[in-house]
Amino acid sequence: MFTARLLPLSAQAHTHAHSHHQLVLGVKGCAEFELAGRGGAVSAQHACLVPGSVAHAFAGQGDNRMLILDGEADNGAEAHAADRHMLTQLFEQPRFATLDADFISLKHYAVAELQRFGHDAHLARALGSMLLRALHVRLFSEPVATQNGRFDVAALQTYVRSQLRRRISVAELAAQVHMSPAHFSACFKQATGQTPYQFVLRERLAEAQRLLRESSASLTAIAEACGFANQAALSHAMRRYLGLSPKHWRSQ
């Protein structure tokens, strides 16, 4: 069982660990968290999952309010098998999560209920369980169907390849499958294992490799054709993500 509560986080940095699992959701403002050496922000669009006994540092930023879900000591003993599986997956490791528009609406509902009836411990537990299950579905279940069926990654890939010369926004990709940007980002990561940004960058680098091997175009021209700001940006991206310079690909 998880219990939901609302509270602000102090601007003074704190570091601690507790035996229970914890999910932190932003309601107002934001807070900075560090989980196992990885930093991130908790805000209206982002959450963090803190496994039990993992030390974490946190500090609120300005006027903030957080929705915190605390696991109770009897979670492992009394939870059903399906719930134990859910908790094992969710809290296998410290993680930050991006929230889609529908989950954010669900969170707002939970906050409103807590503000009115927060004294009811059973309601606080029910709201906590609802939010955990909704987050688990988004992080670990099969991608949901869109209006045009499941994600057609090949169609998105064709679209991206036709637009490589210019900046391609997440909102633009989301429009191709009739989704909000936040919902698209979450579903895309779930379906492909990468963010939209990583997907587009991969296509830019793949086209740059092809042009370096198959054409005599200058690095400047190739960088422009693949959507990089300049030759230096192309060289940097290739070294960072492919481990090799443009010169290597040209010689292949």
HELIX and SHEET records of a PDB file:
HELIX    1   1 ASN A   75  GLU A   78  1                                   4    
HELIX    2   2 ALA A   81  LEU A   90  1                                  10    
HELIX    3   3 ALA A  101  PHE A  117  1                                  17    
HELIX    4   4 ALA A  121  PHE A  140  1                                  20    
HELIX    5   5 VAL A  153  SER A  162  1                                  10    
HELIX    6   6 VAL A  170  GLN A  176  1                                   7    
HELIX    7   7 PRO A  181  THR A  192  1                                  12    
HELIX    8   8 PRO A  196  GLU A  214  1                                  19    
HELIX    9   9 LEU A  219  ALA A  225  1                                   7    
HELIX   10  10 GLN A  231  LEU A  242  1                                  12    
HELIX   11  11 PRO A  246  ARG A  250  1                                   5    
SHEET    1   A 3 PHE A   2  LEU A   7  0                                        
SHEET    2   A 3 HIS A  56  GLY A  71 -1                                        
SHEET    3   A 3 HIS A  14  HIS A  16 -1                                        
SHEET    1   B 4 PHE A   2  LEU A   7  0                                        
SHEET    2   B 4 HIS A  56  GLY A  71 -1                                        
SHEET    3   B 4 GLN A  22  LEU A  35 -1                                        
SHEET    4   B 4 ARG A  38  VAL A  42 -1                                        
SHEET    1   C 5 PHE A   2  LEU A   7  0                                        
SHEET    2   C 5 HIS A  56  GLY A  71 -1                                        
SHEET    3   C 5 GLN A  22  LEU A  35 -1                                        
SHEET    4   C 5 HIS A  46  VAL A  50 -1                                        
SHEET    5   C 5 ARG A  95  THR A  98 -1                                        
END                                                                             
